[in-house]
């Protein structure tokens, strides 16, 4: 009868491989589209015009507008406002408004 110790290293190795395969897509994710560019768990998006929206890391972001140099964004069910260079937390995302103009905002978003 085989001992439990002879099967344990194989199970540990299989578990480690499975964990690596599950986290690889998060660490190696990289894509670009017309107004979104992502690498790993960080994305940059430019939203132009009222109602412009994108999906970043599984969360919908919509541009509501700007007033007095502050951009207002709808993030999932929440609303946040930020000035150029300001960091805000919005649900599962941490956002930095990198550029704010009268009719657009560029944001960098990361998980957490």
Long-range contacts (C-beta under 8 A, 24 or more apart in sequence): 41-110, 41-111, 42-108, 42-109, 42-110, 43-108, 43-109, 43-110, 44-98, 44-106, 44-107, 44-108, 44-109, 45-106, 45-107, 45-109, 46-99, 46-104, 46-105, 46-106, 47-73, 47-104, 47-105, 47-106, 47-107, 48-103, 48-104, 49-103, 49-104, 50-103, 52-104, 56-93, 56-109, 57-92, 57-93, 57-109, 57-110, 57-111, 58-92, 59-90, 59-91, 59-92, 59-93, 59-109, 61-93, 61-107, 61-109, 63-104, 63-105, 66-100, 66-101, 66-102, 66-103, 66-105, 69-100, 70-100, 71-97, 71-100, 71-105, 71-107, 73-105, 73-107
